[in-house]
Amino acid sequence: MTAEHKIMERVTSGIQGYDEMIKGGYFKNTVNVISGESGTGKTVFGSQFLFHGVQNGEKCLCIVTSESAESLKREMHSSFGWDFVELEKSGLITFVDITDPELRLQKTVDMAPMELIKSFKKLLSRKIDEIKPTRVFIDSIEALFLAIDSHYKLKTLVDDLFGELRTYDITSLITVGTTFEVESIVEYGADSVTRLGRVVSGNNLQRSVYVAKFRGSGTINEIRVLNISDSGIKVLDQSPYTATG
């Protein structure tokens, strides 16, 4: 298969209505960013992307930088019935979190930021080489970059990390919050950017989703309702500004 054909392969997200917005799925070998404030559904979005992969027999890697993986597993099981514990035992998914000696971000205040990111990159590469996943989810990337005070240096580090991810035969999904003003640089380096938010319409508070960027493909250029129910996330074919009920 030629490189031209390979780059056009699509990877479905498993999120009903969203793949329609991005014309069939993410391109393989790309880095895709989900940005939004806390509570907009970023972690659920990425977890559903992984759960869809393991249901298809794909190997997946999940790196959690801001909490323990056990918390994520419990939340996804109690909310949606996704049993990541059993899937991990089966070898289809591997979790790395802040309890890993190389990813103790909360205990590395004395480590130089550049060393921390270098350590993370080595960890990431080693895990991908060991596991050989087809999907990688990093939740959330801003924890790595908070101590970088130069925008130029931050852009260089983001580009370097994303470039490393693109060398593997994987499709990456990365979340970034909007609290620390890191997201614009992270978004700039990504192949696609999807923004999650909240919209007030009358007395209703709706979650919203739109595709801000998608290199190499057209998208549906609309803001739509992002609905989270007992079965997970789906995108509704309606505007959050007119949704009722």
C-alpha positions in Angstrom: 0.0 0.0 0.0 1.4 3.4 -1.0 1.8 6.2 1.5 -0.8 8.2 -0.4 -3.4 5.5 0.0 -2.4 4.8 3.6 -2.9 8.3 4.8 -6.4 8.3 3.5 -7.5 5.4 5.6 -10.2 6.4 8.1 -10.5 5.3 11.8 -14.0 5.5 13.1 -14.4 7.1 16.5 -17.3 4.9 17.7 -19.3 8.1 18.5 -22.6 8.1 16.8 -23.1 11.3 14.8 -19.5 12.5 15.2 -18.1 10.4 12.4 -20.7 12.0 10.1 -19.3 15.4 11.1 -15.7 14.4 10.1 -16.8 12.5 6.9 -16.2 9.0 8.2 -13.6 9.1 10.9 -10.0 10.3 11.7 -7.2 9.6 9.3 -4.7 7.0 10.4 -1.4 8.1 11.7 -2.8 11.5 12.9 -2.9 13.4 16.2 -6.4 14.6 17.0 -7.2 17.0 19.8 -10.4 17.3 21.9 -10.4 20.6 23.8 -12.9 22.1 26.2 -13.5 23.2 29.8 -13.7 20.8 32.7 -16.9 18.8 32.6 -17.6 19.1 28.9 -17.1 15.4 28.2 -13.5 15.2 27.0 -12.5 12.1 29.0 -15.7 10.2 28.1 -15.1 11.1 24.4 -11.6 9.6 24.5 -12.7 6.6 26.5 -15.4 5.8 24.0 -12.9 6.1 21.2 -10.8 3.4 23.0 -13.8 1.2 23.9 -14.9 1.2 20.3 -11.3 0.1 19.3 -11.2 -2.8 21.7 -14.6 -4.0 20.7 -13.1 -4.3 17.2 -10.2 -6.3 18.6 -7.7 -3.5 18.4 -5.0 -2.9 21.0 -5.2 0.4 22.8 -3.1 2.5 25.1 -4.5 5.0 27.6 -2.2 7.5 29.4 -3.9 9.4 32.2 -1.8 12.4 33.5 -4.2 14.0 36.0 -5.8 11.1 38.0 -5.4 7.4 38.7 -6.4 5.0 36.0 -8.5 3.2 38.6 -10.7 6.3 38.9 -11.3 6.4 35.2 -12.1 2.7 35.0 -14.6 3.0 37.9 -16.3 6.0 36.4 -16.6 4.4 32.9 -17.9 1.2 34.3 -20.5 2.8 36.7 -21.6 5.4 34.1 -21.7 3.3 30.9 -20.9 -0.3 31.7 -17.6 -0.3 29.9 -15.5 -2.9 31.8 -12.0 -1.6 31.2 -10.7 -3.9 34.0 -11.6 -7.0 32.1 -10.4 -5.6 28.9 -7.0 -4.8 30.5 -6.8 -8.3 31.8 -7.4 -9.6 28.3 -4.5 -7.5 27.0 -6.6 -5.3 24.7 -6.0 -2.1 26.6 -3.1 -0.9 28.7 -3.3 2.0 31.2 -0.4 4.2 32.4 -1.2 6.9 35.0 0.3 9.2 37.6 1.3 6.2 39.8 3.8 5.1 37.2 7.3 6.1 38.4 8.0 7.9 35.1 4.7 9.8 35.1 4.5 11.1 38.7 3.7 14.6 37.5 2.5 15.8 40.9 5.7 14.7 42.6 8.1 16.2 40.0 8.1 19.9 41.0 11.9 19.7 41.4 12.4 18.2 37.9 13.1 20.6 35.1 10.1 20.8 32.8 12.3 19.8 29.8 13.4 16.7 31.6 9.8 15.8 32.5 8.7 16.0 28.9 11.7 14.1 27.7 10.9 11.4 30.3 7.3 11.3 29.1 8.3 11.0 25.5 10.6 8.0 26.3 7.8 6.4 28.3 5.3 6.9 25.5 7.7 5.5 22.8 8.6 2.5 25.0 4.9 1.6 25.7 4.0 1.9 22.0 6.9 -0.3 21.0 5.9 -2.9 23.7 2.2 -2.9 23.2 1.9 -2.1 19.5 -1.5 -0.4 19.9 -3.5 1.1 17.0 -5.2 3.7 19.2 -3.6 5.9 21.8 -5.5 8.2 24.2 -3.7 10.8 26.3 -5.9 12.5 29.0 -4.9 15.4 29.5 -1.9 16.9 27.9 -1.7 20.3 29.6 -0.4 18.7 32.8 2.9 18.2 30.9 3.3 21.8 29.7 2.2 24.0 32.6 5.7 24.9 33.7 6.8 26.0 30.2 6.8 29.8 30.2 7.9 30.4 26.7 5.3 30.0 23.9 8.0 29.3 21.4 9.5 26.6 23.5 6.0 25.2 24.2 5.2 25.0 20.4 8.5 23.3 19.7 7.9 20.7 22.4 4.3 20.1 21.2 5.4 19.7 17.6 8.2 17.3 18.7 5.8 15.1 20.7 3.1 15.1 18.0 5.8 14.4 15.3 6.9 11.4 17.4 3.3 10.0 17.6 3.0 10.3 13.8 6.0 8.0 13.3 3.9 5.1 14.6 1.1 3.2 13.0 -1.4 4.6 15.4 -4.3 7.1 15.6 -3.9 9.4 18.6 -6.6 11.3 20.6 -5.4 13.9 23.0 -7.5 16.0 25.4 -6.6 19.5 26.5 -8.3 21.8 29.0 -8.8 25.5 28.6 -7.8 26.6 32.0 -4.1 27.3 31.5 -4.0 28.9 28.0 -2.0 25.9 26.6 -4.8 24.8 24.3 -4.2 27.2 21.4 -0.6 25.9 20.9 -1.7 22.3 21.3 -4.5 22.8 18.8 -2.2 24.5 16.3 0.0 21.4 16.1 -2.8 18.9 15.8 -4.2 17.3 12.6 -7.7 17.9 13.8 -9.3 19.9 16.6 -12.8 19.3 18.0 -14.1 21.7 20.7 -16.6 20.7 23.4 -18.5 23.3 25.3 -21.7 24.3 27.0 -24.4 26.5 25.5 -27.3 28.2 27.3 -30.5 28.2 25.3 -33.4 29.7 27.2 -33.6 27.6 30.4 -31.6 24.7 28.9 -28.0 24.0 29.4 -26.7 21.9 26.5 -23.3 20.3 25.8 -22.0 21.3 22.4 -19.5 20.0 19.8 -18.0 21.4 16.7 -15.0 20.6 14.5 -12.6 23.6 14.4 -10.0 22.0 12.2 -9.5 18.9 10.1 -6.5 18.7 7.8 -7.1 17.0 4.5 -10.9 16.7 4.7 -14.1 18.6 4.7 -16.3 18.6 7.8 -19.8 19.5 8.7 -19.4 23.1 9.7 -22.0 23.2 12.4 -22.3 23.4 16.2 -24.3 20.4 17.3 -25.6 18.9 20.6 -23.3 16.5 22.4 -25.5 14.1 24.4 -24.2 11.9 27.2 -26.5 9.1 28.3 -26.2 5.7 30.0 -24.8 4.3 26.7 -22.1 7.0 26.2 -21.7 10.0 24.0 -23.5 10.7 20.7 -23.8 13.8 18.6 -27.3 14.8 17.8 -28.3 16.3 14.4 -29.5 19.5 16.0 -28.2 22.9 17.1 -27.7 23.4 20.9 -29.1 26.9 20.4 -32.5 25.6 19.4 -32.6 22.3 21.4 -35.4 22.0 23.9 -36.4 19.4 26.6 
